[in-house]
């Protein structure tokens, strides 16, 4: 029978009154020696923390390298570190959660939340024992605290690995009984998880005020990936050094030149990964001066536009006329866009903008109650929205001086009902940029549609751009990554 070993961070973590079991400190285990050479060893990692690169993390990592059978495994540690990761597995458990918690009397529970501590697959609530066992089999970790939330139905809200010290004195008896039961069982391999064809990193910033995709949309990308055999992981700026571990990169953070989003795109491209947004698309779209010249050179209809320097500022007055829209070269979500009603406003606004850029853009003011946004993916129409102007304002997003913002409404439509001229113009504009994902903004005028700009990382928010396609929007985008990765694998581009 396999030999057991319990790891604690400090010798005092295993109190004097605890059962007499083979306990060693993490330091002794990490030091190697005789312990490292043992082959048939079951390791119970009871360190205070499993945080990435902590002592507890390294104990599980080295146990696996030594061929020891350890709980929690590094994979379990990684999954429990992020709700985005463990929520994939909890979806499969939520049906059982509702069946068991839904039977309990409401008075016995808090109205919308309930917590359960699970020790080696055991809990102190008899009717929830099948659930405790299933959760432990999914996340094989010594001590877990699971929070259940009721939002219409009961589901798992959060899972956290607990240290030994978090167990209250009245819970120590059940804990050691559960441990004894676990040690008496034969070792079984953890349940096989889905094997994935590809790994896709999605770069996002949880703190971004107006991100290209909200949290719900990001979760739907993860879910769509799972159904298509793609492991979708949400990463952040701090994960730059890990980028080469993935096959593809999808940027869901507002892109800028001289910004970490551009560095991620360049790095991924240099590693031969499939990238959306690719570096060339970011370069071409984020600078409105470049984009204006590109559209003009290819005779794509656009509002009357001038590139201004300090010396020719008054050309805007002579050639466009008031009101004049002034833009900094880089801006998103209506930021960095201003309207000058007269010469005083022109000189005042331009004076501020020239402090940021040697060139600025002046554009003819065309008021319409909405802007078209045509999503283009791989040179094909993807989705269509009408973004309505915010209330009592001339832009889709109204930015207040105190940092707040107000957005107008929207109407999402099937691509088939978009006026053909709007669709054709959008496709021509996007073709100039590349074959990635773009959002082309247009206005309908008596003379026909005109292109306002082309966005390299357009909004894809739950309940907005997916209003028509639903989950198919996320599946189609993940499917585009799969198709490109398959072509690269077969040697085609």
Secondary structure, 3 states (H helix, E strand, C coil): CCEEEEEECCHHHCCCCCCCCCEEEHHHHHCCCHHHHCCCEEEEECCCCCCCCCHHHHHHHHHHHCCCEEECCHHHHHHHCCHHHHHHHHHHHHHHHHHHHCCCCHHHCCCCEEEEEEECCECCCHHHHHHHHHHHHHCCCCEEEEEEEECCCEEEEEEEECCHHHCCHHHHHHHHHHHHHHHHCCCCCCCCCCCCCEEEEEECCCCCCCCCCCHHHHHHHHHHHHHCCEEEEEECHHHHHHHHHCCEEEECCCCCCCCHHHHHHHHHHHCCCEEECCHHHHHHHHCHHHHHHHHHHCCCCECCEEEECHHHCCHHHHHCCCCEEEECCCCCCCCCEEEECCHHHHHHHHHHHCCCCCCEEEEECCCCCEEEEEEEECCEEEEEEEEECCCCCCCCEEECCCCCEEECCEEEECHHHCCHHHHHHHHHHHHCCCCCEEEEEEEEECCEEEEEEEECCCCCCCCCCCCCCCHHHHHHHHHHHHHHHHHHHCCCC
